Amino acid sequence: MKISRQEIIKLHHQYERTELEEYGYQRIVTDHTIRQIADSPQGSFISAFNVPEDHLDLIIENEIDAFKQLGKGFEWKVYSYDNPSNIGARLIHHGLREDDNESFMVLDLNTHIDCVSMGHSSTLIPVRDASGVRKAIDVQRQIWPQTFDEFENSLCQRLEQSPETISMYLVQDSGQTVASGWITYQPNSPFAGLWGGSTLPGYRSRGHYRNLLAARAWEARERGVRYLTIDASEMSHPIVESLGFEKISDTRGYRYEILC
């Protein structure tokens, strides 16, 4: 039975924000936030918050000070249904950098899995070791202007130590790795998250993105996951929407960076 948007928001907030225990992170619960602390200087984030508007600026300042004392940069992710509604503007005021807007979208695998089928032929290769992770991240490096070294190391460690929480895939075209993506799982959560999902510019419009998504969707279904989630960019939004994903809200990250 299909459930409402508000019910999905409630479930997602519970399992993937408030109760989130991300692999490789230290979870710290305060009066107003839940911090997820990474081992590295970057990568930490606030997964959930309950911030009264009349104390908003003070709480933001306290969070910045707490992460600075730890020597960590962090992301404060805001969904369009979060309160207070002016939190994004206040985060910018306090020096956090605004990322691009994305669409938080959900696919109910109980009702829409048949919409997610393989398109054109692709050579899909599951990632099993550090060599595969390197190939997956090399695709990301060619597309996104950021450093992936620490992230690559954390993925290798996660794949080795907690393989039940992540699956990664490569797509090859004419023997070359041209796309990559992964899916993450949280214990006891009805959700699984799609990440990466990137194709080199010269190999787009060949069905690689769709096939990469389909492989992860069917794997999640086989593992008993009910909902597939994605933070869709402007480019990927129409693709995933055509496959049955429904937009639940806008989402935007705000980043505080520590200069090393």
C-alpha positions as CSV (number, residue, x, y, z in Angstrom):
1,M,0.0,0.0,0.0
2,K,1.3,3.4,-1.0
3,I,1.9,5.8,1.9
4,S,1.7,9.6,1.8
5,R,4.5,12.1,1.4
6,Q,4.2,13.1,5.0
7,E,4.6,9.6,6.2
8,I,7.7,9.1,4.0
9,I,9.2,12.3,5.5
10,K,8.5,11.0,9.0
11,L,10.0,7.6,8.3
12,H,13.1,9.0,6.6
13,H,13.6,11.6,9.3
14,Q,13.5,8.8,11.9
15,Y,15.7,6.2,10.2
16,E,18.1,8.2,8.1
17,R,18.4,11.4,10.1
18,T,17.6,11.2,13.8
19,E,18.6,7.5,14.4
20,L,21.4,7.5,11.7
21,E,24.5,5.7,12.8
22,E,26.7,6.1,9.7
23,Y,29.6,3.7,9.2
24,G,32.9,5.2,10.2
25,Y,31.4,8.2,12.1
26,Q,31.1,9.1,15.7
27,R,27.5,10.1,16.6
28,I,27.1,12.9,19.1
29,V,23.6,13.9,20.3
30,T,23.2,17.4,21.7
31,D,20.2,19.3,22.9
32,H,19.5,20.6,19.4
33,T,21.6,18.7,16.8
34,I,22.9,15.2,16.0
35,R,26.5,15.5,14.8
36,Q,28.2,12.8,12.7
37,I,31.9,13.2,13.2
38,A,34.3,11.8,10.5
39,D,37.9,10.8,11.3
40,S,39.2,13.1,8.6
41,P,39.2,16.9,8.6
42,Q,36.3,17.0,6.1
43,G,33.2,14.9,5.8
44,S,31.5,15.5,9.1
45,F,27.9,16.6,9.0
46,I,24.7,17.4,11.0
47,S,22.2,14.7,10.2
48,A,19.2,16.2,12.2
49,F,18.3,19.2,14.2
50,N,15.6,20.8,16.3
51,V,16.4,24.5,16.5
52,P,14.0,27.1,18.0
53,E,14.0,30.2,15.8
54,D,14.6,32.6,18.7
55,H,17.9,30.7,19.5
56,L,18.9,30.0,15.9
57,D,21.9,32.2,15.7
58,L,23.3,31.1,19.0
59,I,22.9,27.4,18.1
60,I,24.6,27.9,14.8
61,E,27.5,29.7,16.5
62,N,27.8,26.9,19.0
63,E,27.9,24.2,16.3
64,I,30.6,26.1,14.4
65,D,32.7,26.5,17.6
66,A,32.2,22.8,18.4
67,F,33.5,21.6,15.0
68,K,36.3,24.1,15.0
69,Q,37.5,22.8,18.3
70,L,37.5,19.3,16.7
71,G,39.4,20.7,13.7
72,K,36.6,19.5,11.4
73,G,34.7,21.1,8.6
74,F,31.1,20.0,8.3
75,E,27.9,20.1,6.2
76,W,24.6,21.2,7.6
77,K,22.0,19.8,5.2
78,V,18.6,21.4,5.1
79,Y,15.4,20.0,3.6
80,S,12.6,22.3,2.4
81,Y,10.3,21.0,5.1
82,D,12.7,21.7,7.9
83,N,12.1,24.5,10.5
84,P,12.8,27.3,11.0
85,S,12.3,28.3,7.3
86,N,15.1,30.9,7.4
87,I,17.8,28.6,8.6
88,G,19.6,28.6,5.2
89,A,19.9,32.3,5.2
90,R,21.3,32.3,8.7
91,L,23.8,29.6,7.9
92,I,25.1,31.7,5.1
93,H,25.2,34.7,7.4
94,H,27.5,32.8,9.7
95,G,29.9,31.9,6.9
96,L,28.7,28.5,5.6
97,R,28.9,28.1,1.8
98,E,25.7,27.2,0.0
99,D,25.8,24.2,-2.3
100,D,23.5,23.7,-5.3
101,N,19.9,22.9,-4.7
102,E,19.0,19.2,-5.2
103,S,15.7,17.2,-5.3
104,F,15.3,14.6,-2.6
105,M,13.4,11.9,-4.4
106,V,12.1,8.5,-3.3
107,L,11.1,5.3,-5.2
108,D,8.8,2.8,-3.6
109,L,10.3,-0.5,-4.6
110,N,7.1,-2.4,-3.7
111,T,5.1,-0.6,-6.4
112,H,7.5,0.8,-9.0
113,I,10.3,-1.8,-9.3
114,D,9.0,-2.9,-12.7
115,C,9.6,0.6,-14.0
116,V,13.3,0.2,-13.3
117,S,14.6,-2.1,-16.1
118,M,17.9,-2.3,-17.9
119,G,18.1,-0.3,-21.1
120,H,20.8,-0.6,-23.7
121,S,23.5,-3.1,-23.1
122,S,26.1,-2.2,-20.5
123,T,28.9,-4.1,-18.9
124,L,28.1,-3.8,-15.2
125,I,30.9,-4.8,-12.9
126,P,30.4,-5.1,-9.1
127,V,33.3,-3.6,-7.1
128,R,35.0,-6.1,-4.8
129,D,38.3,-4.5,-3.8
130,A,40.4,-1.4,-3.6
131,S,41.3,-1.5,-7.3
132,G,37.6,-1.4,-8.2
133,V,37.0,1.5,-5.7
134,R,39.9,3.4,-7.4
135,K,38.3,3.0,-10.8
136,A,34.9,4.1,-9.5
137,I,36.4,7.2,-7.9
138,D,38.5,8.0,-11.0
139,V,35.3,8.5,-12.8
140,Q,34.1,10.9,-10.2
141,R,37.4,12.8,-10.3
142,Q,37.0,13.5,-14.0
143,I,33.6,15.0,-13.4
144,W,33.5,16.8,-10.1
145,P,36.1,19.5,-9.1
146,Q,37.0,18.2,-5.7
147,T,39.5,16.0,-3.9
148,F,38.5,12.4,-3.4
149,D,41.5,10.9,-1.7
150,E,40.1,10.7,1.9
151,F,36.8,9.6,0.5
152,E,38.4,6.8,-1.6
153,N,40.2,5.5,1.5
154,S,37.0,5.5,3.6
155,L,35.2,3.6,0.8
156,C,37.9,1.0,0.7
157,Q,37.8,0.6,4.4
158,R,34.0,0.3,4.4
159,L,33.9,-2.2,1.6
160,E,36.5,-4.4,3.5
161,Q,35.1,-4.0,7.1
162,S,31.4,-3.6,6.6
163,P,30.5,-4.9,3.1
164,E,26.8,-5.4,4.0
165,T,26.4,-1.6,4.2
166,I,27.6,-0.7,0.7
167,S,27.6,-2.0,-2.9
168,M,29.5,-0.3,-5.7
169,Y,29.3,-0.8,-9.5
170,L,31.3,0.2,-12.5
171,V,30.0,0.5,-16.1
172,Q,32.4,-0.3,-18.9
173,D,32.0,0.8,-22.5
174,S,34.5,-0.7,-25.1
175,G,36.7,-1.8,-22.2
176,Q,36.8,1.6,-20.6
177,T,35.3,2.5,-17.2
178,V,32.9,5.3,-18.0
179,A,30.4,5.4,-15.1
180,S,30.2,4.5,-11.4
181,G,27.8,4.6,-8.5
182,W,27.1,3.0,-5.2
183,I,24.3,2.3,-2.8
184,T,24.4,2.4,1.0
185,Y,22.3,0.6,3.6
186,Q,21.6,1.3,7.2
187,P,20.7,-1.5,9.6
188,N,17.0,-1.9,10.2
189,S,16.1,1.0,7.9
190,P,13.5,0.7,5.1
191,F,15.6,3.1,3.0
192,A,18.7,2.7,0.9
193,G,20.6,5.6,-0.6
194,L,21.9,6.0,-4.2
195,W,25.2,7.9,-4.5
196,G,27.7,8.7,-7.3
197,G,25.7,7.8,-10.4
198,S,28.0,9.7,-12.7
199,T,28.9,9.1,-16.4
200,L,31.8,10.6,-18.3
201,P,30.5,13.3,-20.7
202,G,31.5,11.5,-23.9
203,Y,29.5,8.4,-22.9
204,R,26.2,9.9,-21.9
205,S,22.8,9.2,-23.5
206,R,23.8,5.5,-24.0
207,G,21.7,4.2,-21.1
208,H,24.6,3.7,-18.7
209,Y,23.1,5.9,-15.9
210,R,19.8,4.0,-16.2
211,N,21.5,0.6,-16.1
212,L,23.6,1.6,-13.1
213,L,20.5,2.7,-11.3
214,A,18.5,-0.4,-12.2
215,A,21.3,-2.7,-10.9
216,R,21.2,-1.0,-7.5
217,A,17.4,-0.8,-7.4
218,W,17.0,-4.6,-8.0
219,E,19.7,-5.4,-5.5
220,A,18.0,-3.3,-2.8
221,R,14.7,-5.0,-3.6
222,E,16.3,-8.4,-3.2
223,R,17.6,-7.3,0.2
224,G,14.1,-6.3,1.4
225,V,14.5,-2.6,1.2
226,R,11.2,-0.7,0.7
227,Y,12.4,2.8,-0.4
228,L,15.2,4.0,-2.6
229,T,16.4,7.6,-2.1
230,I,18.5,10.0,-4.2
231,D,19.5,13.6,-4.0
232,A,19.0,14.3,-7.7
233,S,20.8,17.1,-9.5
234,E,19.1,19.1,-12.2
235,M,20.6,16.7,-14.8
236,S,19.5,13.5,-13.1
237,H,16.0,14.7,-11.9
238,P,14.1,14.0,-15.1
239,I,15.8,10.6,-15.6
240,V,14.9,9.3,-12.2
241,E,11.4,10.9,-12.3
242,S,10.7,8.9,-15.5
243,L,11.6,5.7,-13.6
244,G,9.0,6.4,-10.9
245,F,10.9,8.4,-8.3
246,E,8.7,11.1,-6.6
247,K,10.1,14.4,-5.4
248,I,9.6,14.7,-1.6
249,S,11.4,18.0,-1.1
250,D,14.2,20.3,-2.1
251,T,17.4,19.8,-0.2
252,R,20.6,21.9,0.0
253,G,23.8,21.6,1.8
254,Y,25.7,24.3,3.7
255,R,29.4,23.8,4.3
256,Y,31.8,25.1,6.8
257,E,35.4,24.3,5.7
258,I,38.5,24.1,7.7
259,L,41.6,25.3,5.8
260,C,44.4,22.8,6.3
